[in-house]
């Protein structure tokens, strides 16, 4: 077992590793074999306050630091991830049940986002804007917001913590990170250790491992942070947005999805099957962009379904440490129980199980269901696990209606022999992202990432990071003398 789970099972506040002072511990388990990885005494409201105050204090000097000097920290952090890739991969496998394939996928993206953070430090630019007043010079500066609070999820914790933490820091802010309780090391203190070793000044990045049962809304309501970046469910996201608005904070919300992968009548079916199986079952389906629904034109439905089912049946489930494993455990027992309930509900509503999965502890094997009633709530909600719903349609008009018939609007994909037909289809879908002849699960460092409807507010990546983590300040200079009416 990685030393990370013994060395990093603490809070990281104001550049110091220290235990929490809460009255109970968060126990970090391996979801595959239930081995206890770590025990972390939780942070209290006082420690949340100390973390935010430390970030506020350190940020002023950091913002004044030459961005070329700030950039060096991210160059070093990237080198450290490359050097420690094997150890971090083992930690991902142990703490969140990620397969080796998934760990490699997450680390590849994490390195890409760190490379972008290197450049982001130099991205803010000011402007001089004309004035109707003679002799007036209008300067518009882009400045850090100050302190950013980051709440990261359990499914891609290393990547999705870095995705907000690194840009916020690169742009001159301080950060307090609250990782998910199921991934406190990979999503939290490992990130702190990385930046500490990369030479980030103490106090700029703080990690508090805690629970709302202990701190309530203190992380959101605290007066110091000006922006809260949250990745998680739309239910919690709605609460985060409400509390932030009440406290005059900006929120950046990357929430759930109910993406569809659509197979039109002229699609390359073998390729579409590969894309659909990956899009639904990568990391056990615990991905916001995963293809919950696979929509297939009735003209090709029989052939597609036969090939799709055969491929799903071939997926090896088991120990995520085995390089051959494609399906590892889901994150915890409540998630496993919920997924069993989804399959039972679908069958009770009249669905047919083309593949009927099983649940052994947290290891839930794939299910493929078809024939769900069109009005089933299951077709409109996010299902965070290895369950695929196959839905047939007659023609593009019906396909568009079905894809949009959900409260979510994150990602999606369409397969067709005609690229422009695919683009025209994509334009009719109410999502933040849509892909032609590919899977539904994509993230790139300079392309705006985010959703519509219940899938979130705001965008991350590339220049949108400037909108998320900086603000604009107008300073005017009057050359000569103004005239005043009295």
Secondary structure, 3 states (H helix, E strand, C coil): CCCHHHHCCCEEECCEEECCCCCCEEEEECCCCCCEEEEEECCCHHHHHHHHHHHHHHHHHHHHCCHHHHHHHHHHHHHHHHHCHHHHHHHHHHHHCCCHHHHHHHHHHHHHHHHHHHHHCCCCCCEEECCCCCCEEEEEEEEECCEEEEECCCCCHHHHHHHHHHHHHHCCCEEEEECCHHHCHHHHHHHHHHHHHCCCCCCCEEECCCCHHHHCCHHHHCCCCCEEEEECCHHHHHHHHHHHHHCCCEEEEECCCCEEEEECCCCCHHHHHHHHHHHHHHHHHCCCCCEEEEEEEHHHHHHHHHHHHHHHHCCCECCCCCCCCCECCCCCHHHHHHHHHHHHHHHHCCCEEEECCCEECCEECCEEEECCCCCCHHHCCCCCCCEEEEEEECHHHHHHHHHHCCCEECCEEEECCCHHHHHHHHHCCCCCCCEECCCCCCCCCCCCECCEECCEECCECCCHHHHHHEEEEEEEEECCCCCCCC
